[in-house]
Amino acid sequence: MMPSRLTPLATHPLLRGQLPVLAGLALPLLWSVWGDGPAVLGRVALVGAIVLAWQVVFTRIRRQGFGLEGISAAIIIALLVPATAPVWQLVLGTTFGVVIGLLVFGGYGRNILHPAVVTLAFLMFSFAGEGYREASALPIWTLVPALLLLTVSGQANWRVLAGALLGLLGLGWLQAVPEATDLAQTGLFWLVLLFLVADPVASAATDWSRPFHGLLFGVLATLFLQTGTAISTLVFAALMAAIFAPLLDAMAIAVNARIRERRHG
Amino acid sequence: MLKSLQVITDPLLDKNPVSVHILGICSALAVTTSVATALTLSLALIVVLTVAAGLISLIRHHIPTSIRLIVQITIIASLVIVADQLLQAFAYEMSQRLSVFVSLIATNCIVLGRTEAFALHNRPMPSMLDALGNGAGYALVLLVVASIRELFGAGTLLGYGVLPLVADGGWYQPMRLMLLAPSAFIILGLLVWAVRSLRPVQQETREFVPYEPERQVQP
């Protein structure tokens, strides 16, 4: 049982369900600090400061809600960019990602893409020669707590995860792509899948469209994997799948309405 | 005089065909990778639109209503072919860079929109002024988007180096995204946002009101 004093803290409106996300990101972040040195903490501070600054601006001017979801996006961005990334590119990329990907839509809950995905895709597209398509490896066991925390708390729906694994391994098996199986065993894949693809806002929103959203991500990842690096594959597959998530939702709702119409007249 | 001046200046900002009516987006995305192509296409569109509006206005009493669209498109398409051939004859390099988009002026919604909505009901001189104004409004948006894209995507403006590139020993790392089509969408969107923030009259009414639960008031 949680002590009663902690209960209001865990459900505080500022957190907006971000507690399991932040807790799940703790172990990958610790591993990164231990392996690559404390420079990653500097990047977290920089990206986090930019995200918070933009959130404050939009909260003040447009009276949008304010939460800690920007911090988790900042940690993910800091984990996935290379250590050699110039500061001004991080500032520009994060600004673009958080403003265009999140805040212009009205803030967290109304965005269609995860801001970290937008930031990473922007950096990869804009600065091709800067090594954004390479990411340091992350052992798979660092994501085990995140898997448990996110699925139990309902942040990452198991249907999306199952669909993604089926798409990745299924098409990998059909097309004989051994890299697909290898990818499923990396921490990077699980980081992107759990935090970016299965994000409750950016992913599909009905039980029937969720497996298809995951399936689309997995299939696209297998297809892109044959031409690109692991991180670019995952980010672009997540971007495309999230763009099509509202369409999958609309289709699921239309099918459901048709079935109910036929059943009840 | 003042009124005819207003016919030209209104479409620049308050009734801009691109940023207010969101017309002509296809070519606005395609040709704005550099200022030179945007400028050429804008000029071609202004000439075609102005001449087409004048011609259609001249014969407006003789066009049967049932086939007016066909007649208008025929006139517009003939003018577009002339413009395309002239461009190929005197600026072959530029016509290659613009590829199909000069011929696609015929399908540009601004052209048919102005002839159908204005030139069919007005005398030739006001029609041509209106066409000139709308062409200028289109050109203005195209040039703004193209300047931003060329400056940040290649570090140049009209081909002259403005920002020293890293490749030439300078400090600016060009953003490749700016040369891809999505950036034009984003820049155009931000432009529309900026204009509508400055001119709230242009804001559209909301299609639906987002759900907002009533605040719990503590007694």
Interface residues (C-beta under 8 A of the other chain):
Chain A: P86 Q89 I100 V104 G106 R110 F122 F125 S126 F127 A128 E130
Chain B: Q173 M175 R176 L177 M178 L180 I186 W193 P210
